[in-house]
Amino acid sequence: MVHYGNGVAADSIEAAAWVKAEASDPVGNCVEIARLDGGEVAFRNSRFPGGPALVFTRSEMAAFLDGARKGEFDRMTV
């Protein structure tokens, strides 16, 4: 099992199935995520698919999603 670190080139992550939110803007700009074999989750900018990816553990991802569901980050898009 391969573990990827933060800043890895997103296009070098083998077998990543990148997912983009249906709510992305009209030209497709969005954050894309992929679940990795080790259970981590990688994030990349859809405008730069080969650029760096941020990699988070399951617990980090769970904490982020919990905060997003509770609206803790809503002010980031204002």
N, C-alpha and C positions, 0 to 999 in steps of 0.2 A: 504494500500500500504506500502510495506516494503522499507526502505532506508538503503542501505549498506554503510559502511564507508571504507576508505582505509585500506588495510591490512587484510580484512576479508578473511577467508578461502574460496578459489574459489569454492570448492565443496560443500559449505554450501549455496551458492546462489541458491535459489529455482527456478526451471523451466528455468534456463539459457540455451539458445541454443548457445553454443560456436561455433564460426566460425574461421577457419584457412585459411590463404591465400593459393591459389593454388601454389604460388611461394615459398612455404616453402622448406627447404633443403631435400635431398633424404631420410633422416630418419624421416622427419616430424617435426623437431625442428622449432618452430615458435612462434610468439605471437598470442594468440587467443583473440577474443573479443566477448562480448555478450551484447545485448541491454537489459536493465532492465525495469521492469514495470513502474518505475517512470520517464523513459526517459533518465536516466543516462546510461553510457556505462562502462562496466568492462573489464579490460585487465588481462590476466594471461599468464604465461610461459607454453607452451605446454609440456615441460619436467617435470614440477612439477604441474600437474593439480589440486592438492589439496592445493597447496601453496597459498600464499597471492595474492589477486587481488587488483589492483588499480582501483578506481572508479572515473569517470569524469562526469561532467555535460554536457548537450547538447552544451552549448556555448564553454566550454573548448574543447570538441571534434571537434566542427566546426572550431575553431581556429587552432587546430592541423592539421586537414585535409587540410585546406587552405594552411598552411605552407608546408605540404608534397607535395601538388600539385604544388606549386611554386618552389620546389626543395630546400627549406631552410634546410632540414635535410640530404641531399644527402651525405655530408661529414662524416656522422656518420657510414657509411658502408665501408669506404675506409681504 
